Amino acid sequence: MKLGLIGCGKMGKALAAGAINAGAVAASEVFGYDVHPPAMEGLVAEHGVTAAGSIGELATTVDVLILATKPYHASAALQSIAASGSTKESLLVISVAAGLKLERLEGEVGEGARMIRSMPNTPALIGMGAAAFTLGSAATEEDSATANRLLGAVGLVIEINESLMDAVTGLSGSGPAYVYMFIEALTDGGVQNGLPCEQARELAVQTVIGAAAMVQATGTHPAILKEMVTSPGGTTIAGLEALESHAFRSACIDAVNSATRRAEELGRP
Ligand SMILES: NC(=O)c1ccc[n+]([C@@H]2O[C@H](COP(=O)([O-])OP(=O)(O)OC[C@H]3O[C@@H](n4cnc5c(N)ncnc54)[C@H](OP(=O)(O)O)[C@@H]3O)[C@@H](O)[C@H]2O)c1
């Protein structure tokens, strides 16, 4: 399978490098194009990706094309795909652009275009991504298998109804930033209580990894895991009380709500 990348920024790079690192696609079979040529440098130098001269060249070379520009640049890219002479038989397009609906994506590339809308996240770079995708009206079961193979090589992947895609954007698409902020804040708390910054960060990171792995490995509801580590009158309940008094849970729910609403806005014509 030849894989193409339109837009080689943070998300495009994470997906392409992650898929190459995971062995899902050979570096010699990956081609990229970016209007901002320096964005290609890392992929070419470190991962052996080939730089293409245009979107038209990409679209007529590869079997699967990932559209990874910002949403407001997607139309121009889609029009270039439409004008490339590629056919629905020869090309599957996977868009990762937040908010952009399949109806619009299909409309811009042309009738019968095989299209998938997806929402991955940047930990795909290290094989720890979380992605969801929806098949377009002309996409086939084989296209679904391709999306599962590509996105599954770089982490968790689920197939969902398109009506839930903005919620996925608000949760796992934007979620790594929420967790980075949490890690940063835990680190600051450690520093405020005398820990050296480096050690505070190491402890914060491992705590987040360990707690997430516990939820995943045990399959136990996080509320029960929380209860199991909260002794009456102990230190943890004192910390939890502080989080509750600052509406930690509401803040997290609001973060997902706000990002979901923003994805909906980006999808409006
Ligand atoms: N970053 C995330 O965590 C994340 C997570 C999930 C989904 N996404 C989605 O992924 C997409 C890309 O986000 P990003 O964070 O990777 O953005 P980014 O870092 O800005 O990368 C996009 C790249 O595409 C280039 N570009 C713009 N128009 C182009 C065109 N017509 N042809 C080729 N290249 C073009 C941009 O160049 P210029 O800088 O010169 O414009 C830039 O280098 C977005 O739609 C976003 O919704 C991102």
The ligand as an SDF file (V2000), in Angstrom:
LIG
                    3D

 48 52  0  0  0  0  0  0  0  0999 V2000
   -2.7240   18.3760   16.5290 N   0  0  0  0  0  0  0  0  0  0  0  0
   -3.5780   17.5310   17.1000 C   0  0  0  0  0  0  0  0  0  0  0  0
   -3.4540   17.1580   18.2660 O   0  0  0  0  0  0  0  0  0  0  0  0
   -4.7100   16.9520   16.2730 C   0  0  0  0  0  0  0  0  0  0  0  0
   -5.4660   15.8660   16.7800 C   0  0  0  0  0  0  0  0  0  0  0  0
   -6.4700   15.3280   15.9880 C   0  0  0  0  0  0  0  0  0  0  0  0
   -6.7590   15.8660   14.7350 C   0  0  0  0  0  0  0  0  0  0  0  0
   -6.0410   16.9240   14.2890 N   0  0  0  0  0  0  0  0  0  0  0  0
   -6.3810   17.4710   12.9770 C   0  0  0  0  0  0  0  0  0  0  0  0
   -5.2360   17.3430   12.1580 O   0  0  0  0  0  0  0  0  0  0  0  0
   -5.2050   18.4250   11.2140 C   0  0  0  0  0  0  0  0  0  0  0  0
   -3.8230   19.0160   11.2140 C   0  0  0  0  0  0  0  0  0  0  0  0
   -3.5390   19.5560   12.5000 O   0  0  0  0  0  0  0  0  0  0  0  0
   -2.0270   19.8410   12.9490 P   0  0  0  0  0  0  0  0  0  0  0  0
   -2.0740   20.1640   14.3800 O   0  0  0  0  0  0  0  0  0  0  0  0
   -1.1520   18.7480   12.4440 O   0  0  0  0  0  0  0  0  0  0  0  0
   -1.7560   21.1860   12.0760 O   0  0  0  0  0  0  0  0  0  0  0  0
   -0.3520   21.7870   11.6180 P   0  0  0  0  0  0  0  0  0  0  0  0
    0.7250   21.3540   12.5740 O   0  0  0  0  0  0  0  0  0  0  0  0
   -0.5760   23.2360   11.3620 O   0  0  0  0  0  0  0  0  0  0  0  0
   -0.0660   21.0570   10.2220 O   0  0  0  0  0  0  0  0  0  0  0  0
   -0.7580   21.2980    9.0250 C   0  0  0  0  0  0  0  0  0  0  0  0
    0.2560   21.4840    7.9150 C   0  0  0  0  0  0  0  0  0  0  0  0
   -0.4350   21.5000    6.6550 O   0  0  0  0  0  0  0  0  0  0  0  0
    0.1120   22.5440    5.8650 C   0  0  0  0  0  0  0  0  0  0  0  0
   -0.8240   22.8820    4.8080 N   0  0  0  0  0  0  0  0  0  0  0  0
   -1.7760   23.8680    4.7800 C   0  0  0  0  0  0  0  0  0  0  0  0
   -2.4530   23.8490    3.6000 N   0  0  0  0  0  0  0  0  0  0  0  0
   -1.9120   22.8400    2.8660 C   0  0  0  0  0  0  0  0  0  0  0  0
   -2.1630   22.3290    1.5660 C   0  0  0  0  0  0  0  0  0  0  0  0
   -3.1240   22.8430    0.7790 N   0  0  0  0  0  0  0  0  0  0  0  0
   -1.4200   21.3060    1.1210 N   0  0  0  0  0  0  0  0  0  0  0  0
   -0.4390   20.7690    1.9040 C   0  0  0  0  0  0  0  0  0  0  0  0
   -0.1380   21.2250    3.1330 N   0  0  0  0  0  0  0  0  0  0  0  0
   -0.8850   22.2260    3.6320 C   0  0  0  0  0  0  0  0  0  0  0  0
    0.4050   23.6080    6.8680 C   0  0  0  0  0  0  0  0  0  0  0  0
    1.2830   24.6060    6.3580 O   0  0  0  0  0  0  0  0  0  0  0  0
    1.1390   26.1090    6.9700 P   0  0  0  0  0  0  0  0  0  0  0  0
    1.5980   25.9930    8.4030 O   0  0  0  0  0  0  0  0  0  0  0  0
    2.0700   26.9110    6.1200 O   0  0  0  0  0  0  0  0  0  0  0  0
   -0.2980   26.4900    6.8560 O   0  0  0  0  0  0  0  0  0  0  0  0
    1.0370   22.7980    7.9890 C   0  0  0  0  0  0  0  0  0  0  0  0
    2.4280   22.5400    7.7830 O   0  0  0  0  0  0  0  0  0  0  0  0
   -6.2750   19.4350   11.6390 C   0  0  0  0  0  0  0  0  0  0  0  0
   -7.3530   19.4100   10.7430 O   0  0  0  0  0  0  0  0  0  0  0  0
   -6.7070   18.9690   13.0200 C   0  0  0  0  0  0  0  0  0  0  0  0
   -8.0930   19.1750   13.2240 O   0  0  0  0  0  0  0  0  0  0  0  0
   -5.0140   17.4660   15.0190 C   0  0  0  0  0  0  0  0  0  0  0  0
  1  2  1  0
  2  3  2  0
  2  4  1  0
  4  5  1  0
  4 48  2  0
  5  6  2  0
  6  7  1  0
  7  8  2  0
  8  9  1  0
  8 48  1  0
  9 10  1  0
  9 46  1  0
 10 11  1  0
 11 12  1  0
 11 44  1  0
 12 13  1  0
 13 14  1  0
 14 15  2  0
 14 16  1  0
 14 17  1  0
 17 18  1  0
 18 19  2  0
 18 20  1  0
 18 21  1  0
 21 22  1  0
 22 23  1  0
 23 24  1  0
 23 42  1  0
 24 25  1  0
 25 26  1  0
 25 36  1  0
 26 27  1  0
 26 35  1  0
 27 28  2  0
 28 29  1  0
 29 30  1  0
 29 35  2  0
 30 31  1  0
 30 32  2  0
 32 33  1  0
 33 34  2  0
 34 35  1  0
 36 37  1  0
 36 42  1  0
 37 38  1  0
 38 39  2  0
 38 40  1  0
 38 41  1  0
 42 43  1  0
 44 45  1  0
 44 46  1  0
 46 47  1  0
M  CHG  2   8   1  16  -1
M  END
$$$$
